[in-house]
Amino acid sequence: MRRDDQSRRYLLTMTDRAAPPQQATDPLVIRHLEFLGPMATADGWRPAAELPEIAFAGRSNVGKSSLLNKLVRRKAFARVSNTPGRTREINFFAVNKLFTLADLPGYGYARISKGRRAEWKPLIEGFLRASPQLRGIVQLLDVRHDPTADDEQMFDMLADIGVPTIVVATKVDKVKPSQVAARLHALAVSLGIEGEQMIPFSAVTGEGRDELAAAIVDLLSQPSWRTVEEEDA
């Protein structure tokens, strides 16, 4: 993924948006979850990279913890904090002993110091660039708001690294149904992507859960993008 500075449009290495499931079957049945531990610094301890990894990112208060709880169908899998910006580590979880979920720290919370707000980039960028098993990232945006400067910085980083990206618009239940399509279009235009590449999601109603799960399963089935890059070099 890269960004064309001249047109200010993001040219994304996007995963194809999965078609909505045709049957009432769960594309990602969660049978086993195990917390593997946290990573506090870019060069610090992290679990052995033995399984494919899917990362989740978004600014503080975007609804990432609620999304993760809905995705894995657990009420308290990811802690929903009353103090956004508190978590400063990458938390790793083994899912079904088949892949690792990497919960990246939220970024951009205004009520913490500028120094602390700036800490997120080295940790997140270090992980994304160095993880040999990373298959892709789920990048979250709040459907109610235009991308912030921190969001744009995150997309710039993803563009430079080239990691496959699933874009999810959260909190669609907080927008009038008649306005959802317009908000999705506005987000897509601001990022220079197709609206069809964005998954609308609600942790309250469950909208988008199976579509996101299917996209993750499909991403895990693909060969490593790092291997493809090496072959094309």
C-alpha positions, 0 to 999 in steps of 0.5 A, spaced: 500 500 500 502 506 498 500 514 498 500 518 492 502 525 495 500 529 488 493 526 488 493 525 496 489 519 495 491 512 498 493 507 493 491 501 498 493 494 498 486 492 500 483 485 501 477 484 497 471 485 501 468 478 502 461 477 500 456 476 505 455 469 508 449 466 504 448 461 509 447 462 517 454 459 518 459 462 522 465 463 518 470 463 524 467 459 530 472 460 536 473 454 540 480 456 543 483 463 545 489 464 549 492 470 552 500 470 550 502 476 553 504 483 551 509 487 547 511 494 550 517 496 546 519 495 538 525 491 540 522 488 547 519 481 548 514 478 544 511 471 543 514 467 538 512 468 531 509 461 529 502 462 527 500 467 522 498 474 525 492 479 524 493 486 527 487 490 529 488 498 529 485 504 530 485 511 534 483 511 542 475 510 543 474 508 536 470 501 539 476 496 537 475 493 544 467 492 543 469 490 536 474 484 538 469 482 543 463 481 538 468 478 533 470 472 538 463 472 541 466 473 548 463 479 553 470 480 556 475 478 551 478 485 550 477 490 556 473 496 554 476 501 558 473 508 561 479 511 560 481 511 552 489 512 551 491 507 557 493 501 553 500 502 551 502 495 549 500 490 543 497 484 546 497 477 543 492 472 543 492 465 540 485 464 536 483 456 535 491 455 535 491 457 528 493 464 528 495 470 532 490 476 534 495 482 535 491 488 539 495 494 537 494 500 542 489 505 540 492 512 538 491 519 538 487 520 545 487 528 546 487 528 553 494 525 554 501 528 553 504 529 546 510 525 548 505 519 550 501 520 544 507 520 540 509 513 543 504 509 539 508 510 532 515 507 534 511 501 537 506 499 532 511 501 526 516 496 529 511 491 529 508 491 522 515 492 519 518 486 523 513 481 524 515 475 519 508 472 520 503 478 519 498 477 514 494 483 514 491 489 519 484 490 520 484 498 520 478 501 524 475 508 523 469 511 526 463 512 521 461 518 524 467 522 524 472 524 518 479 521 519 484 525 523 491 527 522 493 521 526 488 516 522 492 519 516 499 518 519 497 511 520 494 510 513 501 513 510 505 508 514 500 502 512 501 505 505 509 505 506 509 498 509 505 495 504 501 491 508 494 488 506 488 492 509 481 491 511 478 497 513 472 497 518 467 503 519 465 502 526 459 504 530 454 504 524 448 503 529 450 510 532 448 513 525 441 514 522 440 508 517 439 513 512 445 516 513 450 510 513 451 510 506 453 517 505 458 517 511 461 510 508 462 514 501 465 520 505 470 516 508 472 512 502 473 519 498 477 522 504 482 516 503 481 515 496 478 508 496 472 504 494 466 504 498 465 497 497 472 495 500 469 498 507 466 493 512 460 497 516 460 494 523 456 495 529 458 491 536 451 493 538 447 489 533 452 485 530 452 488 523 458 486 519 461 481 524 460 475 519 463 479 513 469 481 517 470 474 520 470 471 513 474 477 510 479 475 516 479 467 514 480 469 507 486 473 508 489 468 512 488 463 506 492 467 502 500 467 501 504 471 506 505 478 502 512 479 504 513 472 501 510 475 494 514 482 495 520 478 495 519 474 489 517 480 485 523 483 487 
